[in-house]
Amino acid sequence: MQAANRLQKALRAGSGLSFGAWQMLPGSNISRIIARSGFDWVVVDTEHGNIDDGAMHEAVAAIAGCDVSPLVRIAANESWMVKRATDQHQHTAHGVIVPLLNTVDDAKALVRSAKFPPAGQRGFGSPFAMEKFGGITQMEYLQQANQSLLTIIQIETQEALHNIEEIARVPGIDVLFCGPFDLGNNIGHPILDGTMHDELKEAVAKIQRVAKENRKASGIYATSGEQAREYADQGFQMVSVATDAASLPASMQSSLTSARGSYVHSALNMAKGAIRGR
């Protein structure tokens, strides 16, 4: 299973650096387009994305079929949501991302949901989950799943930042993932003009530092390739580069702007049109 989990292999090799993308729009064709773009992992976003349960399973299968790690961001720290992402319909994720996790008890509850005994309380019985890890047997899946499925938590509130050292020490948590936009909102320094307040920068650096001190991987959400490179240079290992919902309109708008030409050229065309209309 670990050999099939591309993200886990990347996190354990050398610098541990990996780059990924966010899928927010439904459709397995979109999943494959993103996965074939060269990313190590793709997050299927069921929290803020327009992706329901069925679309999530189709996306996970499509991404895994491209030898890229499918991750699912569930909407909340609920046991049944973890189960739907990891245990159903022949399409199991290689890891789960959980938003708005605030306390040690929250982290322990997640581990109980995501891990089989003795590490957790996850129920065993699905005949489908192992198919996205190279067709291993049920018993092989049971024996390997706790070490192979990544449990990723988002640090994005003041409370989580306050408790981060204790959260990072919880066994079974693999990655501390920074959500800078929600974190900025929660500590009173929202990102409004694309720049970060110094206190937010310090909070982001703290997440990376605490993860390293506790031998956890660190991840962060970036909004551009340039920003992603900066975070990678700072030591973050799991770096999100782009989302489909942002990249698609940005690309189309850029192409349209190029087609229309410069402002002067557009103004001349408008003037010509006005003259013809007289």
C-alpha positions as a Python dict, from the first residue, in 0.01 Angstrom:
ca = {
    (1, 'M'): (0, 0, 0),
    (2, 'Q'): (278, 242, 86),
    (3, 'A'): (431, 185, -257),
    (4, 'A'): (102, 292, -418),
    (5, 'N'): (71, 608, -207),
    (6, 'R'): (269, 861, -409),
    (7, 'L'): (232, 1139, -152),
    (8, 'Q'): (353, 921, 132),
    (9, 'K'): (656, 813, -71),
    (10, 'A'): (736, 1175, -149),
    (11, 'L'): (707, 1279, 217),
    (12, 'R'): (948, 1006, 321),
    (13, 'A'): (1208, 1063, 49),
    (14, 'G'): (1486, 1321, 73),
    (15, 'S'): (1346, 1667, 148),
    (16, 'G'): (995, 1523, 150),
    (17, 'L'): (874, 1791, -91),
    (18, 'S'): (555, 1732, -287),
    (19, 'F'): (324, 1953, -489),
    (20, 'G'): (-49, 1911, -526),
    (21, 'A'): (-368, 2068, -652),
    (22, 'W'): (-723, 2121, -533),
    (23, 'Q'): (-1028, 1990, -718),
    (24, 'M'): (-1347, 2183, -639),
    (25, 'L'): (-1550, 2116, -953),
    (26, 'P'): (-1719, 1777, -1005),
    (27, 'G'): (-1626, 1541, -1287),
    (28, 'S'): (-1382, 1257, -1337),
    (29, 'N'): (-1250, 1417, -1657),
    (30, 'I'): (-1145, 1720, -1454),
    (31, 'S'): (-983, 1483, -1204),
    (32, 'R'): (-778, 1319, -1476),
    (33, 'I'): (-676, 1651, -1634),
    (34, 'I'): (-543, 1773, -1299),
    (35, 'A'): (-375, 1443, -1213),
    (36, 'R'): (-202, 1422, -1550),
    (37, 'S'): (-55, 1770, -1507),
    (38, 'G'): (234, 1632, -1301),
    (39, 'F'): (113, 1676, -943),
    (40, 'D'): (197, 1427, -668),
    (41, 'W'): (-150, 1451, -512),
    (42, 'V'): (-493, 1600, -573),
    (43, 'V'): (-735, 1704, -299),
    (44, 'V'): (-1100, 1633, -372),
    (45, 'D'): (-1267, 1910, -174),
    (46, 'T'): (-1602, 1817, -22),
    (47, 'E'): (-1590, 2105, 227),
    (48, 'H'): (-1596, 2410, 0),
    (49, 'G'): (-1604, 2237, -338),
    (50, 'N'): (-1914, 2156, -543),
    (51, 'I'): (-1855, 1783, -494),
    (52, 'D'): (-2107, 1541, -345),
    (53, 'D'): (-2049, 1188, -224),
    (54, 'G'): (-2087, 1020, -563),
    (55, 'A'): (-1868, 1274, -741),
    (56, 'M'): (-1605, 1233, -469),
    (57, 'H'): (-1579, 858, -527),
    (58, 'E'): (-1555, 902, -905),
    (59, 'A'): (-1282, 1165, -865),
    (60, 'V'): (-1079, 951, -624),
    (61, 'A'): (-1088, 656, -864),
    (62, 'A'): (-986, 872, -1161),
    (63, 'I'): (-694, 1030, -974),
    (64, 'A'): (-566, 698, -840),
    (65, 'G'): (-588, 558, -1193),
    (66, 'C'): (-329, 817, -1298),
    (67, 'D'): (-82, 698, -1029),
    (68, 'V'): (-140, 1017, -831),
    (69, 'S'): (-250, 1019, -467),
    (70, 'P'): (-616, 1114, -419),
    (71, 'L'): (-689, 1291, -93),
    (72, 'V'): (-1032, 1388, 35),
    (73, 'R'): (-1099, 1698, 238),
    (74, 'I'): (-1405, 1608, 438),
    (75, 'A'): (-1648, 1876, 552),
    (76, 'A'): (-1602, 1823, 925),
    (77, 'N'): (-1435, 1597, 1181),
    (78, 'E'): (-1710, 1336, 1168),
    (79, 'S'): (-1643, 962, 1183),
    (80, 'W'): (-1892, 878, 909),
    (81, 'M'): (-1726, 1129, 674),
    (82, 'V'): (-1388, 965, 731),
    (83, 'K'): (-1545, 628, 656),
    (84, 'R'): (-1702, 749, 330),
    (85, 'A'): (-1364, 877, 213),
    (86, 'T'): (-1163, 568, 303),
    (87, 'D'): (-1392, 268, 292),
    (88, 'Q'): (-1651, 271, 19),
    (89, 'H'): (-1738, 180, -338),
    (90, 'Q'): (-1399, 59, -461),
    (91, 'H'): (-1262, 415, -447),
    (92, 'T'): (-1069, 482, -129),
    (93, 'A'): (-860, 792, -74),
    (94, 'H'): (-490, 773, 13),
    (95, 'G'): (-553, 1018, 294),
    (96, 'V'): (-806, 1252, 454),
    (97, 'I'): (-774, 1622, 527),
    (98, 'V'): (-981, 1751, 817),
    (99, 'P'): (-1060, 2123, 849),
    (100, 'L'): (-1104, 2335, 1160),
    (101, 'L'): (-947, 2090, 1403),
    (102, 'N'): (-891, 2279, 1729),
    (103, 'T'): (-795, 2057, 2023),
    (104, 'V'): (-607, 1747, 2130),
    (105, 'D'): (-941, 1573, 2180),
    (106, 'D'): (-1037, 1661, 1821),
    (107, 'A'): (-712, 1507, 1698),
    (108, 'K'): (-759, 1192, 1903),
    (109, 'A'): (-1117, 1156, 1777),
    (110, 'L'): (-992, 1176, 1419),
    (111, 'V'): (-731, 906, 1479),
    (112, 'R'): (-998, 681, 1630),
    (113, 'S'): (-1207, 725, 1314),
    (114, 'A'): (-921, 680, 1066),
    (115, 'K'): (-720, 395, 1220),
    (116, 'F'): (-799, 29, 1279),
    (117, 'P'): (-749, -116, 1630),
    (118, 'P'): (-542, -93, 1836),
    (119, 'A'): (-458, 260, 1716),
    (120, 'G'): (-821, 351, 1655),
    (121, 'Q'): (-1176, 220, 1626),
    (122, 'R'): (-1227, 205, 1251),
    (123, 'G'): (-1451, -83, 1151),
    (124, 'F'): (-1320, -350, 914),
    (125, 'G'): (-1529, -521, 650),
    (126, 'S'): (-1539, -329, 322),
    (127, 'P'): (-1439, -551, 26),
    (128, 'F'): (-1367, -245, -189),
    (129, 'A'): (-1115, -20, -15),
    (130, 'M'): (-800, -212, -115),
    (131, 'E'): (-850, -183, -492),
    (132, 'K'): (-688, 159, -518),
    (133, 'F'): (-370, 22, -358),
    (134, 'G'): (-276, -226, -629),
    (135, 'G'): (-540, -492, -569),
    (136, 'I'): (-406, -627, -238),
    (137, 'T'): (-612, -868, -30),
    (138, 'Q'): (-845, -767, 252),
    (139, 'M'): (-610, -900, 517),
    (140, 'E'): (-312, -721, 362),
    (141, 'Y'): (-516, -401, 364),
    (142, 'L'): (-606, -447, 730),
    (143, 'Q'): (-243, -503, 823),
    (144, 'Q'): (-107, -208, 624),
    (145, 'A'): (-378, 58, 629),
    (146, 'N'): (-279, 231, 955),
    (147, 'Q'): (69, 305, 820),
    (148, 'S'): (-40, 378, 463),
    (149, 'L'): (-340, 611, 492),
    (150, 'L'): (-238, 968, 571),
    (151, 'T'): (-422, 1161, 841),
    (152, 'I'): (-388, 1532, 769),
    (153, 'I'): (-523, 1808, 992),
    (154, 'Q'): (-568, 2174, 911),
    (155, 'I'): (-441, 2432, 1156),
    (156, 'E'): (-652, 2736, 1078),
    (157, 'T'): (-787, 2883, 1403),
    (158, 'Q'): (-647, 3072, 1701),
    (159, 'E'): (-744, 2780, 1925),
    (160, 'A'): (-561, 2527, 1709),
    (161, 'L'): (-254, 2750, 1698),
    (162, 'H'): (-259, 2775, 2077),
    (163, 'N'): (-284, 2395, 2110),
    (164, 'I'): (-52, 2306, 1824),
    (165, 'E'): (231, 2155, 2031),
    (166, 'E'): (-7, 1914, 2206),
    (167, 'I'): (-191, 1834, 1882),
    (168, 'A'): (137, 1757, 1705),
    (169, 'R'): (225, 1500, 1970),
    (170, 'V'): (-89, 1291, 1906),
    (171, 'P'): (13, 953, 1757),
    (172, 'G'): (-150, 885, 1424),
    (173, 'I'): (-149, 1244, 1298),
    (174, 'D'): (76, 1258, 991),
    (175, 'V'): (62, 1614, 856),
    (176, 'L'): (-5, 1959, 1002),
    (177, 'F'): (-155, 2157, 714),
    (178, 'C'): (-179, 2537, 734),
    (179, 'G'): (-487, 2710, 600),
    (180, 'P'): (-356, 3068, 586),
    (181, 'F'): (-680, 3239, 486),
    (182, 'D'): (-895, 3101, 769),
    (183, 'L'): (-602, 3131, 1007),
    (184, 'G'): (-559, 3497, 917),
    (185, 'N'): (-930, 3559, 973),
    (186, 'N'): (-921, 3383, 1309),
    (187, 'I'): (-621, 3569, 1450),
    (188, 'G'): (-752, 3906, 1337),
    (189, 'H'): (-527, 3957, 1035),
    (190, 'P'): (-722, 3854, 724),
    (191, 'I'): (-548, 3840, 387),
    (192, 'L'): (-731, 4117, 204),
    (193, 'D'): (-486, 4246, -56),
    (194, 'G'): (-274, 3938, -113),
    (195, 'T'): (-21, 4027, 156),
    (196, 'M'): (22, 3872, 500),
    (197, 'H'): (49, 4057, 829),
    (198, 'D'): (369, 3984, 1021),
    (199, 'E'): (174, 3803, 1295),
    (200, 'L'): (20, 3573, 1035),
    (201, 'K'): (363, 3506, 888),
    (202, 'E'): (485, 3415, 1238),
    (203, 'A'): (187, 3181, 1286),
    (204, 'V'): (258, 3009, 954),
    (205, 'A'): (624, 2966, 1047),
    (206, 'K'): (522, 2826, 1387),
    (207, 'I'): (314, 2552, 1222),
    (208, 'Q'): (608, 2446, 1007),
    (209, 'R'): (848, 2456, 1302),
    (210, 'V'): (626, 2257, 1539),
    (211, 'A'): (562, 1994, 1273),
    (212, 'K'): (935, 1949, 1221),
    (213, 'E'): (1006, 1933, 1594),
    (214, 'N'): (750, 1655, 1633),
    (215, 'R'): (857, 1464, 1321),
    (216, 'K'): (534, 1540, 1139),
    (217, 'A'): (516, 1662, 782),
    (218, 'S'): (400, 2018, 721),
    (219, 'G'): (170, 2139, 447),
    (220, 'I'): (22, 2467, 328),
    (221, 'Y'): (-228, 2607, 81),
    (222, 'A'): (-78, 2844, -177),
    (223, 'T'): (-254, 3050, -442),
    (224, 'S'): (15, 3054, -711),
    (225, 'G'): (320, 2870, -832),
    (226, 'E'): (543, 3153, -711),
    (227, 'Q'): (396, 3144, -362),
    (228, 'A'): (416, 2765, -358),
    (229, 'R'): (788, 2788, -437),
    (230, 'E'): (838, 3030, -147),
    (231, 'Y'): (665, 2793, 95),
    (232, 'A'): (871, 2501, -34),
    (233, 'D'): (1189, 2703, 23),
    (234, 'Q'): (1070, 2770, 380),
    (235, 'G'): (1058, 2397, 445),
    (236, 'F'): (695, 2304, 389),
    (237, 'Q'): (673, 1956, 239),
    (238, 'M'): (315, 1926, 115),
    (239, 'V'): (242, 2237, -90),
    (240, 'S'): (-79, 2309, -278),
    (241, 'V'): (-16, 2497, -601),
    (242, 'A'): (-353, 2564, -766),
    (243, 'T'): (-726, 2496, -772),
    (244, 'D'): (-939, 2416, -1072),
    (245, 'A'): (-1198, 2675, -969),
    (246, 'A'): (-936, 2951, -974),
    (247, 'S'): (-712, 2830, -1257),
    (248, 'L'): (-989, 2783, -1514),
    (249, 'P'): (-1127, 3140, -1507),
    (250, 'A'): (-776, 3287, -1473),
    (251, 'S'): (-658, 3105, -1785),
    (252, 'M'): (-968, 3196, -1985),
    (253, 'Q'): (-954, 3560, -1879),
    (254, 'S'): (-587, 3579, -1969),
    (255, 'S'): (-652, 3435, -2314),
    (256, 'L'): (-943, 3674, -2370),
    (257, 'T'): (-733, 3972, -2262),
    (258, 'S'): (-460, 3870, -2508),
    (259, 'A'): (-715, 3830, -2785),
    (260, 'R'): (-862, 4174, -2723),
    (261, 'G'): (-518, 4332, -2728),
    (262, 'S'): (-398, 4640, -2545),
    (263, 'Y'): (-620, 4905, -2394),
    (264, 'V'): (-527, 5144, -2674),
    (265, 'H'): (-610, 4884, -2937),
    (266, 'S'): (-944, 4813, -2770),
    (267, 'A'): (-1025, 5183, -2752),
    (268, 'L'): (-949, 5227, -3122),
    (269, 'N'): (-1176, 4937, -3210),
    (270, 'M'): (-1454, 5084, -2997),
    (271, 'A'): (-1409, 5419, -3169),
    (272, 'K'): (-1423, 5257, -3513),
    (273, 'G'): (-1740, 5077, -3413),
    (274, 'A'): (-1897, 5401, -3296),
    (275, 'I'): (-1809, 5574, -3625),
    (276, 'R'): (-1957, 5290, -3831),
    (277, 'G'): (-2273, 5304, -3623),
    (278, 'R'): (-2342, 5668, -3715),
}
